[in-house]
Amino acid sequence: MIKLGLLLLVLPLFVLMGVYFWELNDVRACQLDGGHWDYIESVCRDAPQPFVSWLQRSPLLVNGGMLLSVVGLVMCMVGLYVKRAK
């Protein structure tokens, strides 16, 4: 139970950070070229675009990842609390 809990605790965080930094790379490349990033369409535009947070654009990914991490934390706590059967 502890191994699965640790996997659920850590893996969603790495996935979220990977997706976030993937998009951040595209945003920075667009800004360095003198453009403005359109967060809704995920394209570089010439005119300024409004900022739309990542939570508003993909709530299932963010909330689901955090929920899986909390489930993993609870599984780790239960696995450490329950005595092993001999």
DSSP file (Angstrom, degrees, kcal/mol; ACC not computed):
  #  RESIDUE AA STRUCTURE BP1 BP2  ACC     N-H-->O    O-->H-N    N-H-->O    O-->H-N    TCO  KAPPA ALPHA  PHI   PSI    X-CA   Y-CA   Z-CA
    1    1 A M     >        0   0    0      0, 0.0     4,-2.3     0, 0.0     5,-0.1   0.000 360.0 360.0 360.0 -34.7    0.0    0.0    0.0
    2    2 A I  H  >  +     0   0    0      2,-0.2     4,-2.7     1,-0.2     5,-0.2   0.910 360.0  50.7 -67.8 -40.9    2.9    2.4    0.7
    3    3 A K  H  > S+     0   0    0      2,-0.2     4,-2.1     1,-0.2    -1,-0.2   0.923 113.5  44.3 -64.2 -43.8    4.5    1.8   -2.7
    4    4 A L  H  > S+     0   0    0      2,-0.2     4,-2.6     1,-0.2    -1,-0.2   0.896 113.2  52.6 -66.2 -39.5    1.2    2.6   -4.5
    5    5 A G  H  X S+     0   0    0     -4,-2.3     4,-1.8     2,-0.2    -2,-0.2   0.906 109.4  48.4 -62.2 -42.6    0.6    5.5   -2.2
    6    6 A L  H  X S+     0   0    0     -4,-2.7     4,-2.2     2,-0.2     5,-0.3   0.892 110.9  51.2 -65.2 -38.5    4.0    7.0   -3.0
    7    7 A L  H  X S+     0   0    0     -4,-2.1     4,-2.4     1,-0.2    -2,-0.2   0.929 112.9  44.8 -63.1 -45.0    3.5    6.5   -6.7
    8    8 A L  H  < S+     0   0    0     -4,-2.6    64,-0.3     1,-0.2    -1,-0.2   0.781 113.4  52.6 -69.2 -26.4    0.1    8.3   -6.5
    9    9 A L  H  < S+     0   0    0     -4,-1.8     4,-0.3    63,-0.2    -2,-0.2   0.894 122.4  25.2 -74.2 -40.3    1.6   11.0   -4.3
   10   10 A V  H  X S+     0   0    0     -4,-2.2     4,-1.8    -5,-0.1     3,-0.4   0.852 109.3  65.3 -97.6 -40.2    4.5   11.8   -6.6
   11   11 A L  H  X S+     0   0    0     -4,-2.4     4,-2.2    -5,-0.3     5,-0.2   0.889  99.9  51.0 -59.8 -45.9    3.5   10.9  -10.2
   12   12 A P  H  > S+     0   0    0      0, 0.0     4,-2.7     0, 0.0    -1,-0.2   0.867 108.5  54.1 -60.6 -33.5    0.7   13.4  -10.7
   13   13 A L  H  > S+     0   0    0     -3,-0.4     4,-2.5    -4,-0.3    -2,-0.2   0.909 108.9  47.3 -66.4 -41.0    3.0   16.2   -9.5
   14   14 A F  H  X S+     0   0    0     -4,-1.8     4,-2.3     2,-0.2    -1,-0.2   0.881 112.6  49.9 -67.1 -37.1    5.6   15.3  -12.1
   15   15 A V  H  X S+     0   0    0     -4,-2.2     4,-2.5     2,-0.2     5,-0.2   0.936 112.1  47.4 -65.5 -45.7    2.9   15.1  -14.8
   16   16 A L  H  X S+     0   0    0     -4,-2.7     4,-2.3     1,-0.2    -2,-0.2   0.915 113.9  46.9 -61.9 -43.5    1.5   18.5  -13.9
   17   17 A M  H  X S+     0   0    0     -4,-2.5     4,-2.7     2,-0.2     5,-0.2   0.889 111.6  52.1 -66.9 -37.4    5.0   20.1  -13.8
   18   18 A G  H  X S+     0   0    0     -4,-2.3     4,-1.8     2,-0.2    -2,-0.2   0.929 112.4  43.8 -63.3 -45.9    5.8   18.5  -17.1
   19   19 A V  H  X S+     0   0    0     -4,-2.5     4,-2.0     2,-0.2    -2,-0.2   0.894 114.6  51.3 -65.9 -39.7    2.7   19.8  -18.8
   20   20 A Y  H  X S+     0   0    0     -4,-2.3     4,-2.5    -5,-0.2    -2,-0.2   0.944 112.5  43.7 -63.3 -48.6    3.2   23.2  -17.2
   21   21 A F  H  X S+     0   0    0     -4,-2.7     4,-1.9     2,-0.2    -1,-0.2   0.795 108.6  59.1 -71.6 -26.5    6.8   23.6  -18.3
   22   22 A W  H  X S+     0   0    0     -4,-1.8     4,-1.3    -5,-0.2    -1,-0.2   0.943 111.7  40.7 -61.7 -47.6    6.0   22.3  -21.8
   23   23 A E  H  X S+     0   0    0     -4,-2.0     4,-2.4     1,-0.2    -2,-0.2   0.890 111.1  57.1 -68.4 -38.9    3.5   25.2  -22.2
   24   24 A L  H  X S+     0   0    0     -4,-2.5     4,-2.7     1,-0.2     5,-0.2   0.863 102.6  55.8 -60.9 -35.6    5.8   27.7  -20.5
   25   25 A N  H  X S+     0   0    0     -4,-1.9     4,-2.1     2,-0.2    -1,-0.2   0.918 109.0  46.3 -61.5 -44.0    8.5   26.8  -23.1
   26   26 A D  H  X S+     0   0    0     -4,-1.3     4,-2.0     2,-0.2    -2,-0.2   0.889 112.6  50.6 -65.3 -39.6    6.0   27.8  -25.9
   27   27 A V  H  X S+     0   0    0     -4,-2.4     4,-2.5     2,-0.2    -2,-0.2   0.931 111.5  47.0 -64.5 -46.4    5.0   31.0  -24.1
   28   28 A R  H  X S+     0   0    0     -4,-2.7     4,-2.5     1,-0.2    -1,-0.2   0.898 110.9  51.7 -64.5 -40.4    8.6   32.1  -23.6
   29   29 A A  H  X S+     0   0    0     -4,-2.1     4,-1.2    -5,-0.2    -1,-0.2   0.905 111.1  48.6 -62.5 -40.4    9.5   31.3  -27.2
   30   30 A C  H  <>S+     0   0    0     -4,-2.0     5,-2.5     1,-0.2     3,-0.3   0.923 112.8  47.2 -63.8 -45.5    6.5   33.4  -28.4
   31   31 A Q  H ><5S+     0   0    0     -4,-2.5     3,-1.2     1,-0.2    -2,-0.2   0.865 108.9  53.8 -67.3 -36.1    7.5   36.3  -26.1
   32   32 A L  H 3<5S+     0   0    0     -4,-2.5    -1,-0.2     1,-0.3    -2,-0.2   0.786 105.5  54.5 -69.6 -25.6   11.1   36.2  -27.2
   33   33 A D  T 3<5S-     0   0    0     -4,-1.2    -1,-0.3    -3,-0.3    -2,-0.2   0.448 125.0-104.5 -83.5  -0.9   10.0   36.5  -30.8
   34   34 A G  T < 5S+     0   0    0     -3,-1.2    -3,-0.2     1,-0.2    -2,-0.1   0.581  81.2 121.4  90.9  11.3    8.0   39.6  -29.9
   35   35 A G      < -     0   0    0     -5,-2.5     2,-0.4    -6,-0.2    -1,-0.2  -0.300  60.3-118.3 -97.4-176.2    4.5   38.0  -30.0
   36   36 A H  E     -A   45   0A   0      9,-3.1     9,-3.3    11,-0.1     2,-0.4  -0.994  27.1-124.5-126.1 130.9    1.8   37.6  -27.4
   37   37 A W  E     -A   44   0A   0     -2,-0.4     2,-0.9     7,-0.2     7,-0.2  -0.596  10.2-148.4 -82.1 129.6    0.6   34.2  -26.3
   38   38 A D  E  >> -A   43   0A   0      5,-3.0     4,-1.9    -2,-0.4     5,-1.0  -0.859  11.4-168.1 -94.4 105.8   -3.1   33.3  -26.7
   39   39 A Y  T  45S+     0   0    0     -2,-0.9    -1,-0.2    11,-0.5    12,-0.1   0.783  81.8  51.7 -69.3 -28.0   -3.6   31.0  -23.7
   40   40 A I  T  45S+     0   0    0      1,-0.2    -1,-0.2    -3,-0.1    -2,-0.0   0.924 122.3  28.3 -75.6 -44.8   -7.0   29.8  -24.9
   41   41 A E  T  45S-     0   0    0      2,-0.2    -2,-0.2     0, 0.0    -1,-0.2   0.587  99.5-131.6 -91.7 -12.0   -6.0   28.8  -28.5
   42   42 A S  T  <5 +     0   0    0     -4,-1.9     2,-0.3     1,-0.2    -3,-0.2   0.913  65.5 118.8  58.1  47.4   -2.3   28.0  -27.5
   43   43 A V  E   < -A   38   0A   0     -5,-1.0    -5,-3.0    -7,-0.1     2,-0.5  -0.939  68.6-108.7-136.0 159.8   -0.9   30.0  -30.4
   44   44 A C  E     -A   37   0A   0     -2,-0.3     2,-0.3    -7,-0.2    -7,-0.2  -0.769  40.0-175.5 -90.2 130.6    1.3   33.0  -30.8
   45   45 A R  E     -A   36   0A   0     -9,-3.3    -9,-3.1    -2,-0.5     4,-0.1  -0.782  33.0-130.7-122.6 165.9   -0.5   36.2  -31.9
   46   46 A D  S    S+     0   0    0     -2,-0.3    -1,-0.1   -11,-0.2    -9,-0.1   0.793  89.3  65.6 -84.7 -31.2    0.6   39.7  -32.8
   47   47 A A  S    S-     0   0    0    -11,-0.1    -2,-0.2     1,-0.1   -11,-0.1  -0.631  99.0 -91.5 -93.2 150.2   -1.9   41.5  -30.6
   48   48 A P        -     0   0    0      0, 0.0    -1,-0.1     0, 0.0    -2,-0.1  -0.297  43.5-156.8 -58.6 142.7   -2.0   41.4  -26.8
   49   49 A Q        -     0   0    0    -12,-0.2   -12,-0.1    -4,-0.1     2,-0.1  -0.896  19.8-104.4-122.2 149.8   -4.1   38.6  -25.4
   50   50 A P        -     0   0    0      0, 0.0   -11,-0.5     0, 0.0     2,-0.4  -0.428  37.5-111.5 -72.2 149.9   -5.8   38.3  -21.9
   51   51 A F        -     0   0    0     -2,-0.1     2,-0.5   -13,-0.1   -13,-0.1  -0.677  31.0-171.4 -81.6 132.3   -4.2   35.9  -19.4
   52   52 A V        -     0   0    0     -2,-0.4     5,-0.1     3,-0.0     0, 0.0  -0.991  25.4-122.0-123.9 120.8   -6.3   32.8  -18.6
   53   53 A S     >  -     0   0    0     -2,-0.5     4,-1.6     1,-0.1     3,-0.3  -0.136  15.9-118.9 -64.9 158.2   -5.0   30.7  -15.8
   54   54 A W  H  > S+     0   0    0      1,-0.2     4,-2.4     2,-0.2     8,-0.2   0.828 113.7  58.7 -65.6 -33.4   -4.1   27.1  -16.2
   55   55 A L  H  4 S+     0   0    0      1,-0.2    -1,-0.2     2,-0.2     8,-0.1   0.862 106.9  47.1 -64.9 -36.2   -6.7   26.1  -13.6
   56   56 A Q  H  4 S+     0   0    0     -3,-0.3    -1,-0.2     1,-0.2    -2,-0.2   0.829 114.5  47.2 -74.0 -31.6   -9.5   27.7  -15.8
   57   57 A R  H  < S+     0   0    0     -4,-1.6    -2,-0.2     1,-0.2    -1,-0.2   0.864 131.2  13.3 -81.1 -36.3   -8.2   26.1  -19.0
   58   58 A S     X  +     0   0    0     -4,-2.4     4,-1.9    -5,-0.1    -1,-0.2  -0.553  66.8 158.8-139.9  74.4   -7.8   22.5  -17.7
   59   59 A P  H  > S+     0   0    0      0, 0.0     4,-2.7     0, 0.0     5,-0.5   0.835  75.2  57.5 -68.2 -31.6   -9.5   22.1  -14.3
   60   60 A L  H  > S+     0   0    0      1,-0.2     4,-2.0     2,-0.2     5,-0.3   0.910 108.1  46.8 -66.5 -40.2   -9.8   18.3  -14.6
   61   61 A L  H  > S+     0   0    0      3,-0.2     4,-1.9     2,-0.2    -1,-0.2   0.938 118.8  39.7 -65.7 -47.2   -6.1   17.9  -15.1
   62   62 A V  H  X S+     0   0    0     -4,-1.9     4,-2.2     2,-0.2     5,-0.2   0.962 122.5  39.1 -69.7 -52.4   -5.2   20.2  -12.2
   63   63 A N  H  X S+     0   0    0     -4,-2.7     4,-2.4     1,-0.2    -3,-0.2   0.888 117.1  50.8 -68.0 -38.1   -7.9   19.2   -9.7
   64   64 A G  H  X S+     0   0    0     -4,-2.0     4,-2.4    -5,-0.5    -1,-0.2   0.905 110.5  49.5 -65.4 -40.9   -7.6   15.5  -10.7
   65   65 A G  H  X S+     0   0    0     -4,-1.9     4,-1.9    -5,-0.3    -2,-0.2   0.911 112.8  46.4 -64.3 -42.0   -3.8   15.5  -10.2
   66   66 A M  H  X S+     0   0    0     -4,-2.2     4,-2.1     2,-0.2    -2,-0.2   0.883 111.5  52.1 -67.8 -37.1   -4.1   17.2   -6.8
   67   67 A L  H  X S+     0   0    0     -4,-2.4     4,-2.4     2,-0.2    -2,-0.2   0.912 108.7  50.3 -65.2 -41.9   -6.8   14.7   -5.8
   68   68 A L  H  X S+     0   0    0     -4,-2.4     4,-2.4     1,-0.2    -1,-0.2   0.889 109.4  52.2 -62.4 -38.2   -4.7   11.7   -6.8
   69   69 A S  H  X S+     0   0    0     -4,-1.9     4,-2.2     2,-0.2    -1,-0.2   0.895 109.6  48.4 -65.0 -39.3   -1.8   13.2   -4.7
   70   70 A V  H  X S+     0   0    0     -4,-2.1     4,-2.5     2,-0.2    -2,-0.2   0.903 110.7  50.9 -67.6 -40.3   -4.1   13.5   -1.7
   71   71 A V  H  X S+     0   0    0     -4,-2.4     4,-2.5     1,-0.2    -2,-0.2   0.915 110.6  50.1 -61.2 -42.0   -5.3    9.9   -2.2
   72   72 A G  H  X S+     0   0    0     -4,-2.4     4,-2.2   -64,-0.3   -63,-0.2   0.890 109.4  51.0 -62.5 -39.7   -1.6    8.8   -2.4
   73   73 A L  H  X S+     0   0    0     -4,-2.2     4,-2.4     2,-0.2    -2,-0.2   0.919 110.7  48.1 -63.5 -43.6   -0.8   10.7    0.8
   74   74 A V  H  X S+     0   0    0     -4,-2.5     4,-2.7     1,-0.2     5,-0.2   0.904 110.6  51.8 -64.0 -40.9   -3.7    9.1    2.6
   75   75 A M  H  X S+     0   0    0     -4,-2.5     4,-2.5     2,-0.2    -1,-0.2   0.893 110.4  48.9 -63.6 -38.7   -2.6    5.6    1.4
   76   76 A C  H  X S+     0   0    0     -4,-2.2     4,-2.2     2,-0.2    -2,-0.2   0.923 111.7  48.7 -64.6 -44.0    0.9    6.3    2.7
   77   77 A M  H  X S+     0   0    0     -4,-2.4     4,-1.8     2,-0.2    -2,-0.2   0.916 113.8  45.7 -63.3 -42.9   -0.4    7.4    6.0
   78   78 A V  H  X S+     0   0    0     -4,-2.7     4,-2.7     1,-0.2    -1,-0.2   0.912 111.9  52.5 -66.0 -41.7   -2.6    4.3    6.3
   79   79 A G  H  < S+     0   0    0     -4,-2.5    -2,-0.2     1,-0.2    -1,-0.2   0.854 113.2  43.7 -63.3 -34.8    0.2    2.1    5.2
   80   80 A L  H  < S+     0   0    0     -4,-2.2    -1,-0.2    -5,-0.1    -2,-0.2   0.790 115.4  49.0 -78.9 -27.5    2.5    3.5    7.8
   81   81 A Y  H  < S+     0   0    0     -4,-1.8     2,-0.3    -5,-0.2    -2,-0.2   0.898  95.5  77.7 -78.9 -41.9   -0.1    3.4   10.6
   82   82 A V  S  < S-     0   0    0     -4,-2.7     2,-0.2    -5,-0.1     0, 0.0  -0.510  85.4-122.3 -74.2 132.2   -1.3   -0.2   10.1
   83   83 A K        -     0   0    0     -2,-0.3     2,-0.2     1,-0.1    -1,-0.1  -0.477  28.8-110.0 -73.5 143.6    1.0   -2.8   11.5
   84   84 A R        -     0   0    0     -2,-0.2     2,-0.3    -4,-0.1    -1,-0.1  -0.501  28.1-120.5 -73.5 140.4    2.3   -5.4    9.1
   85   85 A A              0   0    0     -2,-0.2    -1,-0.1     1,-0.1     0, 0.0  -0.633 360.0 360.0 -79.9 138.0    1.0   -8.9    9.5
   86   86 A K              0   0    0     -2,-0.3    -1,-0.1     0, 0.0    -2,-0.0   0.438 360.0 360.0 -97.1 360.0    3.7  -11.5   10.2
